[in-house]
Amino acid sequence: MNIKSIPASDLPFTKLFQDYLTNFEKLAPFFETDPFDEKDIKKKIESFTFQGNRKQTVEFLKEYNHQFDANDEVYTSIDKLLDDQALVVVTGQQLTLFGGPLLTIYKILTAINYAKRWEKKFNRPVIPVFWMADEDHDYEEAATIGIPDKEDFQKHFFESNNRQEKRVFDIRLGESVESFFDEIKKIQFETDFSKDLWNDLYSFYHSETTFGNAFGKWMLHLFGKHGLILAGTNHKKAKEIIKDSLQKSVERAPDIYDALSKKTDELKQAGYHQQVFVQPSNLFWIDDDGNRQKLHVEDEVWVEDNENFKWSSVDLIDEINNHPDRFSPNVFLRPVTQNFLLPAAAYVAGPGEIAYYAQTREFYSLFDLKMPIILPRFSATIIESGIDRILKKLPFNIKDYSQRIEDLEAAYIDQADTPDIEKIFGKWRHQIDEVSKPAIAEIGEIEPTLKKTSEKAKAVFYTELDKLKGKLYRSVKDQEKTQLVRIRKIQTSIFPNANPQEREVAFIYFMNKYGLDIWDQFLEVFSEELPDTHKVIRL
């Protein structure tokens, strides 16, 4: 395994993400800590305080992780949180089928990496936590998996009969998951690792379990040995712990809206994009069927999507106090609830998350919190050996393959060093003609009746030249066709669906080809790296 760093600017990342990695001073007004400034990090960690009750947090985490068959290393990590000096590095992602795309792995490896590094550096317990997106209801994203097959890259969608607007965590997989397994297996190469991989997945993703239970068990199976803890708010004890923050989101709704709007406007004025649309409400309500309904507010009257229930702000606060499990935070409120539930000194974020965190700095202060260190996750492109071989034969860098395939093919044809076949054969014909003229004249003088035969001999030679020219044209065309096929193959591998590989390709694809311990190898490789550049990893 070989790793090489390239600038983020060599990939189609947003201006905000590129500046976050290399020009933090431009984004300093939107974040409290430079993620690559050791002095800044040290100051943040040494001044960190946790407002919550550690004993209560530990009791909740033990109960939460028990449902995922947590091992001893996980419980050891949880017990460490009783230490007043203990901190956590949090990351999280959608509960996608079979674990999701590579970026899920990169987030977890980044969190584990920093937890180990900081524990040693600051001589205090630092624990990695994966935040289960157990309140999300984006079924389309959770049920879609991208797998390269033998020829192409395909998205596969798992259809469930139990969808509605329920939180994905709670949706039962059902019997159709078995046929979906068969669909995925058919398009994969059979390797020495396939049997063990499929057996593992079958043990977690079966008809009687839910998306959330399967995902959690799969993550702890892979990373529990590193002390990774799972957390989330789709749990009664969690809602009791965070209900003060949910109530405050109602009490201070106008101030929260103003703070988010102001920072968002500043971000746009600075030349950056707005990742998340700001709304007056940051809460969802869970109805009797378990469906997640957006709450809307106007003039302190709160109503859910279907308008079956209405509350005044006072009544809603009272409702949250009595039934916190019936309420759920949105994308802005979720990070705040994390900091009430966990001693979260840092959050590992992808490019999109960093963008919406940039909208929230003033938001934290309304909850008497400090913004955590926002660490960028590792970003990487895996280059398989077969792709690496043909990559070297083409005149493009990795970034070029993010273009439309039509533009890439046109660029290749324009750049290709194609020989001027007409010039070659035109010169040859001219030379034959010049050489033939005196010979034909001499033959005509010796025997005038053979002059026409001599002309025919020259014409036959021209005919053979034309045949040869046609063969050469076809050969060059075949060579071009081969290169164009290679271009498509490379793009499918590193920019499937015109998106970075890490966002599209399911990580189980690489486990099937290279072994179930591949992510432990990646963790070791990443231990000497910082996520301040994009990594190109050649297998």
Residue, then its C-alpha position, 0 to 999 in steps of 0.5 A: m500500500n502506497i500513500k501520496s498526498i495531493p492538494a485538495s485543489d486538485l479535486p473538485f472540492t468547494k472553495l470553502f473546504q479548500d480554504y479550510l484546509t489551507n487558508f484557515e485565516k479566511l474562515a477564522p470568523f466562522f470557527e473557534t479553533d484552527p484544526f491544524d494549529e497545535k497551540d490553538i488545539k492545546k488551548k481548546i482542549e485544556s480549557f474544555t469543560f463538560q456541562g453534563n453529568r458524566k455518570q448519567t452519560v456513562e449509564f446511557l452509553k452502556e445501555y445504548n451500546h448493549q443493543f449492538d452486542a458491544n465488546d469489552e473494549v467498548y465498555t472500557s472506553i465508556d468507563k473512561l468517561l467517568d474521569d473528569q479529564a476524559l474527552v471524546v472525538v465524535t463523528g457520524q454518518q447516515l445509517t446506510l445499508f451494509g455500512g455505506p460509502l468509503l467516507t463512513i470509514y474515513k470518518i471513523l478512522t480519523a476519529i480513532n486516529y485523533a483519539k489515540r494521538w491526543e490521548k498520548k499528546f495531552n496525557r488524558p483519556v480521549i475516546p472515539v465516538f460514532w454518532m448514529a444518525d438514528e433520528d434521520h428519515d432519509y430512506e432513499e440515501a440509507a437504502t442505496i448502495g453503490i457497487p462497481d461490478k465487473e464492467d461498470f458502476q451501479k447504484h442498487f436500491f433496497e425497497s422496503n415495505n415499511r418506509q413512510e416517514k419513519r426514522v430509518f433506524d427503526i425500519r425493519l429490513g424484512e425478507s426482501v433483504e435476502s434477495f437484495f443480498d443475492e443481487i449484490k453478491k452476483i455482481q462481485f468477484e468471488t475472492d478468498f475473502s468473500k465467504d467470510l464477508w458475506n457470512d458477517l453481513y448475513s449475521f447482521y443484516h437479516s430479515e428480523t432486524t432493523f437498519g439501525n440495529a444491523f448498522g450498529k452491530w456491523m460498526l462495532h464488529l469492525f471497530g469496537k476493538h479500537g474502543l469506538i463507542l456508538a451514540g445517538t438520541n433515538h433513546k429515552k435516556a438520551k432524550e431525558i439528558i438533552k431535553d433542556s437543549l430541546q426546550k431552549s431551542v423553543e424558548r430562544a427560537p427567534d434569537i437562534y434564527d437571527a444568529l444562524s441567519k446573520k452568520t449565514d449572510e456573513l458567510k455568503q458575503a465572504g464569497y462562500h456558499q450556504q450549505v443548509f437553509v435556515q428556518p425558524s424551527n429546528l425541531f421535529w415531532i414524532d407522531d404516534d406511528g413513529n413518523r418524523q414530522k417537521l415543526h413550523v413556527e409563526d408568532e409563537v404558534w407551533v404546528e407539525d407538518n400535517e397540522n393535526f397538532k398546535w402548541s404555543s411556545v409555553d405549551l410546547i416547552d411543557e410537552i418537551n419536558n413531559h415527553p422528550d422522546r417525542f421530539s427530535p433535533n434537526v441538522f443544526l440542533r444535532p451538534v448542540t445535543q451532542n455536546f450536552l450528551l458527550p464531552a465532545a471536544a472535537y467533531v470529525a466532519g466531511p466537506g458538507e458538514i464543515a460548510y454548515y458548521a460555518q453557519t453555527r458559531e454564534f448559535y452555540s453561545l445561545f446554549d452556553l456552549k463553545m464550538p468544538i474543534i471541527l476536524p476535517r475527515f481524511s479524504a482519499t482516492i483508492i487506486e487499484s493496481g489494474i487502474d494504476r497501470i492504465l492511468k500511467k498511459l494517459p495524459f490526465n491527472i486525477k482531477d481531470y477525471s471529474q469532468r464529463i466523460e464526453d469532455l474528457e474524451a474530446a480532450y484526449i483526442d485533441q491531445a493525442d499524438t496521432p500520426d499524420i497518415e495522409k502526409i506519410f502516404g502522400k510523401w511515399r506516393h510522390q517518391i514512387d512517382e518520381v522514381s517511376k517516371p524515368a523507369i517507365a520512360e526507358i521501358g517505353e523506349i526499349e519496348p513501346t508496347l510495354k509502357k502501359t504495362s509499366e503504368k499498370a504496375k505503378a497503379v497496382f503499387y498505389t492500390e497496395l499503398d491505399k490498402l496499407k493506409g486503410k489498415l493503418y487508419r484502422s489500427v490507429k482508430d483501434q488504439e484510440k478506442t482502447q484509450l477511450v475505453r481506458i478513460r471510461k474505466i478509470q473514471t468509473s473507478i475514481f469518479p463514479n457518477a461524476n462524484p468522488q469515489e469516497r462518496e459513492v463506492a460502498f466500502i464492502y467492495f474493497m473488503n471483498k477484494y483485499g481482505l476484512d482487515i483492510w481498514d486496520q491497514f488504513l488506520e496504520v497508514f493514516s496514523e502518520e498523516l494529517p487530513d490536510t490534503h487529499k490522499v491517493i492510496r495505491l493498493 
